[in-house]
Amino acid sequence: MKRIVVIGASGFFGRLILERLRAAGLQALGASRSQGDLRLDAEDPGDLRENLRQRDLVIDAAGPFQTRTPALVDTAMRVGFDLIDLSDSAEYTRKIYEREAPIGAAGIRVLPACSALSAVSALAIRRSGIDQPQRLSAYLLPASGHTANPGAVGSFLASVLGAARTIRFAPPLGDRSGMALETVDGVTLPRVFPSLRTVDFTVDSGMGPINAALRLGFVRKIAMQHQEPLIKLARRLGPKRGVLGYVIASTLRHKELVFTGERIFMTAALPSVLAATAIAAGQFTARGVVPPQEQIDPEPFLAAVRAEGITITG
């Protein structure tokens, strides 16, 4: 049986992924710097070479990716293991694509940004039926009352661009406002949907005053240095139900895909779980840098999302 190593298993998403893989009967090991089956630092090449083996499958959930180097990707090529990451960082994912040729030559598979962004974003475009999409707008209202954690908050603060943005959905969702964030979709999606001209991502904290305050650069700098109060506030006052919505548009048409529910965070965790399960079962043939539209099978993913009590419309 293929050994699966989840790096960042002590964090919110890593723990979820590890639990799901074990529940499926897979040989999954948790890894982090301080606890777990393996003790390693994802930024230490020596640690990685000592603990990871050829033909392993590694799931990288050690965010925030905005602060990460490609040490793990380089080790994967050197040792010979497959890699799935949950990166939401445009810069980190660019570094993977810069290594596309040597990754292919190494004979391994790397699934970058195998999460709500950009695997699910690609699914939304495919499901829309729009042949020449020109714009993708993604909107996230995280269920932060459940999920606020250092990795997610650090990633969010590092990605805020400062501008306010409103996205128009059909009723009952209606107009939704939030903060513009840099998005990994801008790196991954135009490669496979070349007609895309605009790719944007809006995050709504669910707390209007927080949205307004964090658009100010000096407030974000303070928040980056003192994240714990923001995490506590989000857990206490943040929404308990989340929304992940997409608007896909061409010149003449637009379509929506919206996920809503308390466990909306599973839209970020399930892509890597399903991809890892398929790889372990020998049902995943793609190698090299695997593009987002090939990372998950749409119908099993949507069925798994519904099983979490998440409503899908569009």
Residue frames relative to the residue before (quaternion, step in Angstrom):
aa qw qx qy qz dx dy dz
M 1.0000 0.0000 0.0000 0.0000 0.00 0.00 0.00
K 0.4968 -0.6649 0.4714 0.2983 3.58 -0.94 0.91
R 0.3670 -0.7171 0.5502 0.2197 3.56 -0.96 0.90
I 0.1355 -0.7799 0.6088 0.0528 3.58 -0.87 1.02
V 0.1131 -0.7918 0.5997 0.0238 3.55 -0.78 1.08
V 0.1659 -0.7811 0.5979 0.0697 3.55 -0.75 1.11
I 0.1712 -0.7864 0.5889 0.0740 3.58 -0.47 1.22
G 0.7359 0.2951 -0.2665 0.5480 3.56 -0.79 1.03
A 0.2984 0.8084 -0.4666 0.1994 3.57 1.24 0.45
S 0.6203 0.5299 -0.3597 0.4528 3.60 1.20 -0.22
G 0.6066 0.5566 -0.3496 0.4472 3.60 1.29 -0.16
F 0.7416 -0.4357 0.2734 0.4307 3.56 -1.30 0.23
F 0.7594 0.3780 -0.2286 0.4778 3.60 0.63 -1.06
G 0.6177 0.5475 -0.3523 0.4412 3.58 0.99 -0.71
R 0.6515 0.5124 -0.3136 0.4634 3.57 0.98 -0.84
L 0.6333 0.5303 -0.3269 0.4591 3.59 0.97 -0.83
I 0.6787 0.4974 -0.2910 0.4552 3.55 0.85 -1.01
L 0.6452 0.5250 -0.3182 0.4548 3.58 0.92 -0.89
E 0.6572 0.5131 -0.3122 0.4552 3.60 0.91 -0.89
R 0.6772 0.4971 -0.2999 0.4520 3.58 0.91 -0.90
L 0.6534 0.5093 -0.3225 0.4579 3.59 0.95 -0.79
R 0.6621 0.4936 -0.3083 0.4722 3.58 0.95 -0.82
A 0.6348 0.5317 -0.3283 0.4544 3.57 1.02 -0.78
A 0.6676 0.4840 -0.2881 0.4869 3.58 1.19 -0.57
G 0.5583 -0.6450 0.3666 0.3713 3.58 1.30 0.10
L 0.4817 0.6716 -0.4357 0.3565 3.59 1.21 0.35
Q 0.4984 -0.6424 0.4946 0.3071 3.56 -1.21 0.54
A 0.1224 0.8192 -0.5390 0.1528 3.54 0.17 1.33
L 0.1401 -0.7844 0.6030 0.0385 3.54 -0.93 1.02
G 0.3295 -0.7335 0.5599 0.1998 3.55 -1.04 0.80
A 0.0463 -0.8004 0.5977 -0.0048 3.57 -1.00 0.86
S 0.1969 0.7426 -0.6292 0.1180 3.54 -1.11 0.78
R 0.6810 -0.4922 0.3405 0.4220 3.57 -1.26 0.10
S 0.8114 0.3339 -0.1327 0.4610 3.59 0.98 -0.81
Q 0.8169 0.0516 0.0017 0.5744 3.61 1.13 -0.46
G 0.5380 0.6362 -0.4567 0.3119 3.53 -1.33 0.19
D 0.7142 -0.4321 0.3317 0.4394 3.54 -1.35 -0.09
L 0.7681 0.1496 -0.0904 0.6160 3.55 1.18 -0.65
R 0.2282 -0.7494 0.6046 0.1437 3.58 -1.03 0.80
L 0.2838 0.7540 -0.5520 0.2150 3.55 -0.50 1.15
D 0.3463 -0.6909 0.5990 0.2096 3.49 -1.34 0.47
A 0.4343 -0.7338 0.4632 0.2415 3.60 -0.63 1.14
E 0.6817 0.4656 -0.2842 0.4875 3.60 1.26 -0.27
D 0.6411 0.5203 -0.3143 0.4686 3.61 1.29 -0.05
P 0.3461 -0.7727 0.4871 0.2142 3.63 -0.26 1.19
G 0.6265 0.5398 -0.3465 0.4427 3.59 1.03 -0.68
D 0.6285 0.5277 -0.3142 0.4772 3.57 0.99 -0.86
L 0.6831 0.5059 -0.2881 0.4410 3.54 0.86 -0.99
R 0.6786 0.4816 -0.3008 0.4660 3.59 0.87 -0.89
E 0.6562 0.5256 -0.3139 0.4411 3.58 1.04 -0.70
N 0.7932 0.3700 -0.1608 0.4561 3.58 0.96 -0.86
L 0.7358 0.4004 -0.2288 0.4958 3.59 1.11 -0.54
R 0.2666 -0.7991 0.5319 0.0860 3.53 -1.04 0.91
Q 0.6257 -0.4907 0.4465 0.4103 3.50 -1.34 0.31
R 0.8315 0.1841 -0.2010 0.4841 3.56 -1.08 0.94
D 0.3871 0.6571 -0.5282 0.3732 3.60 1.17 0.41
L 0.2410 -0.6825 0.6515 0.2275 3.51 -1.40 0.16
V 0.1089 -0.8143 0.5699 0.0147 3.57 -0.57 1.17
I 0.1408 -0.7537 0.6375 0.0759 3.56 -0.97 0.95
D 0.1978 -0.8078 0.5524 0.0576 3.54 -0.62 1.20
A 0.0739 0.7940 -0.5944 0.1036 3.56 -0.42 1.29
A 0.4214 0.7301 -0.4382 0.3122 3.57 1.24 0.46
G 0.0501 0.8196 -0.5658 0.0756 3.57 0.32 1.25
P 0.5681 -0.0605 -0.7919 -0.2158 1.49 -2.47 0.29
F 0.4739 -0.7011 0.4650 0.2601 3.56 -0.93 0.93
Q 0.5210 0.6471 -0.4102 0.3762 3.58 1.23 -0.32
T 0.7259 0.3974 -0.2336 0.5104 3.60 1.20 -0.44
R 0.5600 0.6534 -0.3614 0.3590 3.59 1.29 -0.04
T 0.3134 -0.6839 0.6205 0.2213 3.52 -1.33 0.48
P 0.5656 -0.6114 0.4213 0.3589 3.64 -1.21 0.23
A 0.1947 0.8196 -0.5206 0.1388 3.61 1.09 0.56
L 0.6719 0.5001 -0.3050 0.4532 3.59 0.94 -0.84
V 0.6323 0.5200 -0.3284 0.4711 3.60 0.99 -0.78
D 0.6661 0.4995 -0.3068 0.4611 3.59 0.90 -0.88
T 0.6464 0.5027 -0.3201 0.4765 3.58 1.05 -0.72
A 0.6025 0.5623 -0.3579 0.4390 3.59 1.03 -0.75
M 0.6647 0.4882 -0.3089 0.4736 3.59 0.94 -0.83
R 0.6843 0.4995 -0.2902 0.4450 3.57 0.94 -0.87
V 0.7454 0.3974 -0.2168 0.4893 3.61 0.89 -0.95
G 0.4226 -0.7257 0.4503 0.3033 3.58 1.01 -0.79
F 0.5002 0.6247 -0.4691 0.3735 3.60 0.83 0.90
D 0.5179 -0.6276 0.4908 0.3114 3.53 -1.27 0.51
L 0.1504 -0.8089 0.5677 0.0292 3.57 -1.13 0.68
I 0.0637 -0.7426 0.6666 0.0161 3.53 -1.04 0.97
D 0.0137 -0.8092 0.5866 0.0318 3.60 -0.83 0.84
L 0.3931 -0.7042 0.5517 0.2127 3.52 -1.31 0.51
S 0.1922 0.8385 -0.4961 0.1181 3.58 1.15 0.53
D 0.1052 -0.7538 0.6439 0.0783 3.54 -1.12 0.81
S 0.5293 0.6319 -0.3905 0.4099 3.56 1.29 0.35
A 0.4275 -0.7038 0.5081 0.2525 3.57 -0.75 1.07
E 0.6796 0.5053 -0.3018 0.4379 3.59 0.87 -0.93
Y 0.6454 0.5129 -0.3275 0.4617 3.60 0.92 -0.84
T 0.6866 0.4829 -0.2880 0.4608 3.57 0.91 -0.89
R 0.5742 0.5595 -0.3811 0.4605 3.61 1.10 -0.55
K 0.6483 0.5306 -0.3226 0.4406 3.58 0.96 -0.83
I 0.6177 0.5208 -0.3489 0.4748 3.57 1.11 -0.61
Y 0.6785 0.4838 -0.2989 0.4650 3.60 0.86 -0.90
E 0.5870 0.5584 -0.3712 0.4536 3.59 1.13 -0.50
R 0.7128 0.4119 -0.2300 0.5189 3.57 1.23 -0.50
E 0.2819 0.8129 -0.4819 0.1657 3.59 1.24 0.24
A 0.6770 0.4967 -0.3083 0.4470 3.62 0.86 -0.89
P 0.7138 0.4217 -0.2984 0.4729 3.67 0.73 -0.85
I 0.5778 0.5546 -0.3882 0.4559 3.61 1.11 -0.50
G 0.6597 0.4983 -0.3049 0.4727 3.57 0.94 -0.88
A 0.6616 0.5118 -0.3068 0.4541 3.58 0.97 -0.85
A 0.6483 0.5278 -0.3166 0.4482 3.59 1.12 -0.63
G 0.4288 -0.7377 0.4351 0.2874 3.59 1.25 -0.26
I 0.5385 0.6025 -0.4150 0.4181 3.58 1.23 0.31
R 0.3473 -0.6882 0.5763 0.2712 3.54 -1.34 0.01
V 0.0711 -0.7620 0.6430 0.0290 3.53 -1.10 0.83
L 0.1266 -0.7796 0.6120 0.0408 3.56 -0.80 1.07
P 0.1090 -0.8265 0.5491 0.0593 3.62 -0.04 1.22
A 0.8512 0.1136 -0.0954 0.5034 3.56 -1.17 0.70
C 0.2524 0.7716 -0.5345 0.2350 3.57 0.92 0.93
S 0.4605 0.6514 -0.4364 0.4161 3.52 0.46 1.28
A 0.7712 -0.2741 0.2271 0.5277 3.58 -1.20 -0.46
L 0.7152 0.1355 -0.1035 0.6778 3.53 1.23 -0.66
S 0.6799 -0.3093 -0.6645 -0.0223 1.67 -1.36 2.08
A 0.4085 0.7228 -0.4766 0.2889 3.62 1.24 0.05
V 0.7015 0.4361 -0.2771 0.4908 3.59 0.90 -0.87
S 0.5814 0.5658 -0.3737 0.4497 3.60 1.11 -0.58
A 0.6577 0.4952 -0.3050 0.4787 3.59 0.96 -0.86
L 0.6135 0.5366 -0.3413 0.4683 3.58 1.04 -0.74
A 0.6441 0.5310 -0.3239 0.4452 3.60 0.95 -0.87
I 0.6536 0.5007 -0.3173 0.4705 3.59 0.97 -0.81
R 0.6614 0.5048 -0.3112 0.4593 3.58 0.89 -0.89
R 0.6805 0.5003 -0.2822 0.4551 3.56 0.95 -0.92
S 0.5867 0.6084 -0.3689 0.3866 3.60 1.12 -0.57
G 0.3330 -0.7586 0.4928 0.2660 3.57 1.10 -0.65
I 0.4946 0.6365 -0.4405 0.3953 3.60 1.25 0.19
D 0.3737 -0.7837 0.4578 0.1913 3.56 -0.49 1.24
Q 0.7961 0.1740 -0.0680 0.5756 3.57 1.00 -0.81
P 0.0389 -0.8301 0.5561 0.0134 3.62 0.46 1.14
Q 0.2195 -0.7934 0.5567 0.1115 3.54 -0.95 0.88
R 0.8012 0.1262 -0.0615 0.5817 3.57 1.15 -0.52
L 0.0456 -0.7423 0.6668 0.0487 3.53 -1.17 0.76
S 0.0349 -0.7721 0.6346 -0.0010 3.54 -0.82 1.06
A 0.1141 -0.7891 0.6026 0.0344 3.56 -0.74 1.11
Y 0.1017 -0.7837 0.6124 0.0219 3.56 -1.08 0.83
L 0.0323 -0.8001 0.5990 -0.0050 3.55 -0.95 0.91
L 0.0518 -0.7082 0.7037 0.0253 3.48 -1.05 0.99
P 0.1998 -0.8202 0.5198 0.1310 3.63 -0.04 1.19
A 0.4472 -0.6420 0.5418 0.3072 3.56 -1.17 0.57
S 0.0199 -0.8785 0.4773 -0.0022 3.53 0.76 1.14
G 0.5212 0.6179 -0.4202 0.4123 3.57 1.22 -0.26
H 0.7147 0.3824 -0.2334 0.5372 3.57 1.25 -0.43
T 0.8335 0.3579 -0.0945 0.4102 3.53 0.86 -1.04
A 0.4142 0.7185 -0.4897 0.2690 3.64 1.16 -0.15
N 0.1595 0.7718 -0.5921 0.1680 3.58 -0.73 1.10
P 0.6930 -0.5139 0.2933 0.4119 3.61 -1.13 0.47
G 0.6607 0.5181 -0.3260 0.4344 3.60 0.90 -0.84
A 0.6919 0.4750 -0.2829 0.4643 3.58 0.86 -0.96
V 0.6700 0.4919 -0.3049 0.4650 3.58 0.93 -0.87
G 0.6441 0.5215 -0.3243 0.4561 3.60 0.96 -0.81
S 0.6504 0.5114 -0.3061 0.4709 3.56 0.99 -0.86
F 0.6498 0.5289 -0.3068 0.4515 3.55 0.94 -0.93
L 0.6944 0.4783 -0.2866 0.4548 3.59 0.78 -1.00
A 0.6732 0.5059 -0.2999 0.4482 3.59 1.03 -0.74
S 0.7249 0.4571 -0.2370 0.4576 3.59 1.20 -0.46
V 0.4869 0.6801 -0.4391 0.3280 3.61 1.22 -0.29
L 0.2934 -0.7762 0.5392 0.1437 3.56 -0.85 1.01
G 0.5715 -0.6428 0.3484 0.3726 3.58 1.25 -0.25
A 0.6797 0.4934 -0.2940 0.4563 3.60 1.14 -0.51
A 0.4205 -0.6500 0.5650 0.2855 3.54 -1.26 0.52
R 0.0280 -0.7947 0.6062 0.0129 3.58 -1.15 0.58
T 0.1635 -0.7639 0.6167 0.0970 3.57 -1.15 0.70
I 0.1410 -0.7694 0.6202 0.0586 3.55 -0.99 0.94
R 0.2847 -0.7778 0.5435 0.1363 3.55 -0.88 0.97
F 0.0569 -0.7715 0.6336 -0.0077 3.52 -0.70 1.19
A 0.5844 -0.5386 0.4620 0.3937 3.54 -1.30 0.28
P 0.5992 -0.5262 0.4353 0.4178 3.63 -1.18 0.40
P 0.5740 -0.1183 -0.8035 -0.1046 1.57 -2.22 1.11
L 0.4873 0.6766 -0.4488 0.3214 3.62 1.18 -0.15
G 0.1436 -0.8463 0.5003 0.1138 3.57 0.96 -0.89
D 0.7581 -0.3367 0.2708 0.4885 3.57 -1.25 -0.43
R 0.0680 -0.7935 0.6047 -0.0021 3.55 -0.94 0.97
S 0.1411 -0.8071 0.5717 0.0423 3.56 -0.84 1.03
G 0.1499 0.7787 -0.6005 0.1023 3.52 -1.21 0.54
M 0.6504 -0.5029 0.4081 0.3969 3.52 -1.29 -0.50
A 0.4356 -0.6763 0.5295 0.2693 3.56 -1.01 0.83
L 0.0762 -0.7913 0.6065 0.0161 3.56 -0.92 0.98
E 0.5270 -0.5596 0.5201 0.3723 3.54 -1.24 0.47
T 0.1328 -0.8341 0.5341 0.0359 3.58 -0.87 0.88
V 0.5059 -0.6407 0.4961 0.2960 3.54 -1.06 0.81
D 0.5291 0.6331 -0.4064 0.3925 3.60 1.18 -0.45
G 0.6230 0.5629 -0.3369 0.4259 3.58 1.10 -0.65
V 0.6590 0.4691 -0.2953 0.5084 3.58 1.28 -0.37
T 0.7705 0.4175 -0.2071 0.4350 3.57 0.76 -1.04
L 0.7303 0.5025 -0.2731 0.3736 3.59 0.76 -1.00
P 0.6614 0.5067 -0.3537 0.4251 3.67 0.82 -0.73
R 0.5554 0.6057 -0.3935 0.4121 3.60 1.19 -0.36
V 0.7854 0.2971 -0.1478 0.5225 3.57 1.06 -0.75
F 0.7245 0.2442 -0.1930 0.6150 3.58 1.30 -0.22
P 0.1239 -0.8694 0.4724 0.0752 3.61 0.47 1.19
S 0.5839 0.5829 -0.3852 0.4134 3.62 1.18 -0.25
L 0.5022 0.6603 -0.4283 0.3582 3.61 1.23 -0.32
R 0.1386 -0.7944 0.5889 0.0538 3.54 -0.86 1.02
T 0.7879 0.1540 -0.0647 0.5927 3.57 1.15 -0.65
V 0.0290 0.7634 -0.6434 0.0489 3.54 -0.92 0.99
D 0.1154 0.8138 -0.5610 0.0985 3.58 -0.56 1.09
F 0.2063 -0.7650 0.6063 0.0669 3.51 -1.31 0.52
T 0.0731 -0.7979 0.5982 -0.0117 3.55 -0.81 1.10
V 0.0998 -0.7853 0.6098 0.0395 3.56 -0.91 0.95
D 0.1623 -0.7708 0.6141 0.0487 3.53 -0.95 1.02
S 0.3646 -0.7497 0.5079 0.2169 3.60 -0.60 1.09
G 0.4489 -0.6759 0.4617 0.3584 3.57 1.21 -0.46
M 0.6975 0.3553 -0.2327 0.5771 3.55 1.36 0.00
G 0.3940 -0.7852 0.4272 0.2139 3.57 -0.09 1.35
P 0.6780 0.4854 -0.3154 0.4531 3.64 0.81 -0.87
I 0.6255 0.5218 -0.3389 0.4707 3.59 1.09 -0.67
N 0.6069 0.5472 -0.3496 0.4584 3.59 0.99 -0.80
A 0.6964 0.4845 -0.2794 0.4497 3.56 0.81 -1.04
A 0.6744 0.5087 -0.3044 0.4402 3.58 0.90 -0.93
L 0.7155 0.4721 -0.2699 0.4386 3.59 0.88 -0.92
R 0.5386 0.5902 -0.4218 0.4286 3.59 1.22 -0.06
L 0.6210 0.5241 -0.3346 0.4771 3.57 1.28 -0.29
G 0.5177 -0.6940 0.4093 0.2878 3.56 -0.71 1.07
F 0.6863 0.4830 -0.3130 0.4447 3.60 0.86 -0.87
V 0.6153 0.5300 -0.3517 0.4656 3.60 1.12 -0.61
R 0.6450 0.5136 -0.3255 0.4629 3.58 0.97 -0.82
K 0.6327 0.5302 -0.3384 0.4517 3.58 1.00 -0.78
I 0.6455 0.5023 -0.3158 0.4810 3.59 0.97 -0.83
A 0.6655 0.5104 -0.3038 0.4521 3.56 0.93 -0.92
M 0.6219 0.5392 -0.3427 0.4529 3.61 1.03 -0.72
Q 0.7040 0.4587 -0.2597 0.4760 3.56 1.03 -0.77
H 0.7818 0.1931 -0.0911 0.5858 3.59 1.19 -0.54
Q 0.0020 0.8670 -0.4972 0.0333 3.56 0.55 1.20
E 0.5790 0.6392 -0.3833 0.3306 3.58 1.01 -0.72
P 0.6562 0.4889 -0.3485 0.4571 3.68 0.85 -0.72
L 0.6411 0.5143 -0.3314 0.4634 3.61 1.03 -0.74
I 0.6291 0.5242 -0.3336 0.4670 3.61 1.01 -0.76
K 0.6633 0.5008 -0.3072 0.4635 3.59 0.91 -0.88
L 0.6460 0.5169 -0.3165 0.4640 3.58 1.00 -0.83
A 0.6646 0.5035 -0.3067 0.4591 3.58 0.93 -0.88
R 0.6606 0.5024 -0.3157 0.4601 3.59 0.97 -0.76
R 0.6975 0.4733 -0.2715 0.4644 3.55 1.07 -0.73
L 0.8306 0.2369 -0.0795 0.4976 3.58 0.83 -1.01
G 0.5282 0.6598 -0.4052 0.3486 3.58 1.21 -0.27
P 0.6438 -0.5475 0.3698 0.3860 3.58 -1.22 0.45
K 0.3860 -0.7140 0.5417 0.2184 3.53 -1.20 0.65
R 0.7119 0.3155 -0.2208 0.5873 3.57 1.28 -0.33
G 0.2015 -0.8130 0.5400 0.0826 3.55 -0.91 0.90
V 0.2279 -0.7425 0.6140 0.1405 3.52 -1.37 0.25
L 0.0135 -0.7318 0.6807 0.0312 3.53 -1.13 0.79
G 0.0722 0.8340 -0.5382 0.0976 3.57 -0.42 1.20
Y 0.1588 -0.7764 0.6059 0.0692 3.54 -1.19 0.69
V 0.0940 -0.7308 0.6707 0.0851 3.52 -1.19 0.71
I 0.0825 -0.7853 0.6136 0.0047 3.55 -0.73 1.13
A 0.0052 0.8378 -0.5419 0.0658 3.58 -0.65 1.07
S 0.1242 -0.7124 0.6820 0.1091 3.49 -1.36 0.59
T 0.7594 -0.3523 0.2470 0.4881 3.59 -1.21 -0.19
L 0.8145 0.2863 -0.1120 0.4920 3.59 0.90 -0.92
R 0.7953 0.2642 -0.1199 0.5323 3.60 1.13 -0.46
H 0.0101 0.7604 -0.6445 -0.0796 3.51 -1.33 0.23
K 0.1200 -0.7742 0.6203 0.0387 3.53 -1.16 0.71
E 0.2347 -0.7625 0.5885 0.1309 3.53 -1.28 0.50
L 0.0302 -0.7343 0.6750 0.0657 3.50 -1.33 0.45
V 0.0001 -0.8264 0.5581 -0.0747 3.57 -0.59 1.18
F 0.1407 -0.7544 0.6383 0.0606 3.53 -1.01 0.97
T 0.0085 0.8097 -0.5846 0.0503 3.59 -0.86 0.96
G 0.4627 0.6869 -0.4913 0.2698 3.59 -0.96 0.82
E 0.6748 -0.4929 0.3657 0.4097 3.54 -1.30 0.23
R 0.7592 0.3554 -0.1882 0.5117 3.56 1.01 -0.80
I 0.1334 0.8329 -0.5232 0.1211 3.55 1.06 0.79
F 0.5568 0.6241 -0.3771 0.3978 3.58 1.19 -0.52
M 0.5820 0.5933 -0.3848 0.4016 3.60 1.16 -0.41
T 0.5410 0.5954 -0.4196 0.4203 3.61 1.18 -0.27
A 0.6541 0.4880 -0.3079 0.4892 3.59 1.22 -0.42
A 0.7227 0.4586 -0.2442 0.4559 3.60 1.04 -0.77
L 0.6546 0.5788 -0.3262 0.3607 3.58 0.93 -0.87
P 0.6032 0.5655 -0.4047 0.3906 3.68 0.86 -0.64
S 0.6933 0.4609 -0.2951 0.4688 3.61 0.84 -0.87
V 0.6118 0.5430 -0.3507 0.4560 3.60 1.06 -0.69
L 0.7019 0.4619 -0.2754 0.4672 3.59 0.83 -0.96
A 0.6407 0.5128 -0.3309 0.4660 3.59 1.00 -0.77
A 0.6604 0.5050 -0.3083 0.4624 3.59 0.93 -0.88
T 0.6369 0.5278 -0.3261 0.4575 3.58 0.99 -0.80
A 0.6641 0.4961 -0.3017 0.4710 3.59 0.97 -0.85
I 0.6440 0.5114 -0.3230 0.4684 3.60 0.97 -0.81
A 0.6696 0.5073 -0.3010 0.4513 3.58 0.90 -0.93
A 0.7007 0.4562 -0.2597 0.4831 3.58 1.11 -0.68
G 0.4899 -0.6765 0.4223 0.3522 3.59 1.27 -0.02
Q 0.5189 0.6616 -0.3910 0.3744 3.59 1.24 0.43
F 0.6434 0.4901 -0.3066 0.5019 3.59 1.30 0.10
T 0.1584 -0.8581 0.4856 0.0532 3.55 -0.23 1.27
A 0.5709 0.6250 -0.3916 0.3607 3.62 1.10 -0.57
R 0.0691 -0.7764 0.6255 0.0355 3.54 -1.16 0.74
G 0.6398 0.4747 -0.4035 0.4501 3.54 -1.30 0.19
V 0.6959 -0.3668 0.3297 0.5219 3.57 -1.13 -0.60
V 0.2386 -0.8132 0.5201 0.1060 3.56 -0.34 1.28
P 0.3909 -0.7415 0.4887 0.2418 3.63 -0.60 1.07
P 0.6775 -0.5570 0.2955 0.3788 3.60 -1.12 0.64
Q 0.6753 0.5069 -0.3187 0.4306 3.61 0.96 -0.72
E 0.6886 0.4480 -0.2833 0.4948 3.61 1.27 -0.15
Q 0.5308 0.6803 -0.3926 0.3183 3.59 1.22 -0.07
I 0.8036 0.1136 -0.0528 0.5818 3.61 1.04 -0.69
D 0.4239 -0.6568 0.5637 0.2668 3.53 -1.23 0.64
P 0.4934 -0.7236 0.3796 0.2982 3.63 -0.47 1.15
E 0.7258 0.4672 -0.2938 0.4107 3.61 0.63 -1.01
P 0.6521 0.4751 -0.3425 0.4814 3.67 0.88 -0.69
F 0.6276 0.5267 -0.3484 0.4553 3.59 1.03 -0.70
L 0.6838 0.4790 -0.2998 0.4615 3.60 0.80 -0.94
A 0.6286 0.5226 -0.3374 0.4668 3.59 1.04 -0.69
A 0.6554 0.5062 -0.3092 0.4675 3.58 0.99 -0.83
V 0.6262 0.5289 -0.3343 0.4653 3.59 1.06 -0.74
R 0.6560 0.5050 -0.3116 0.4665 3.60 0.91 -0.89
A 0.6356 0.5401 -0.3314 0.4409 3.58 1.03 -0.74
E 0.6360 0.5095 -0.3247 0.4801 3.60 1.24 -0.34
G 0.5496 -0.6201 0.3912 0.4006 3.60 1.27 0.01
I 0.4686 0.6655 -0.4403 0.3790 3.58 1.26 0.37
T 0.3306 -0.7434 0.5529 0.1798 3.56 -0.88 0.98
I 0.1546 -0.7750 0.6092 0.0653 3.55 -1.01 0.90
T 0.0262 0.7848 -0.6186 0.0257 3.56 -0.85 0.98
G 0.6789 0.4670 -0.3671 0.4316 3.53 -1.13 0.73
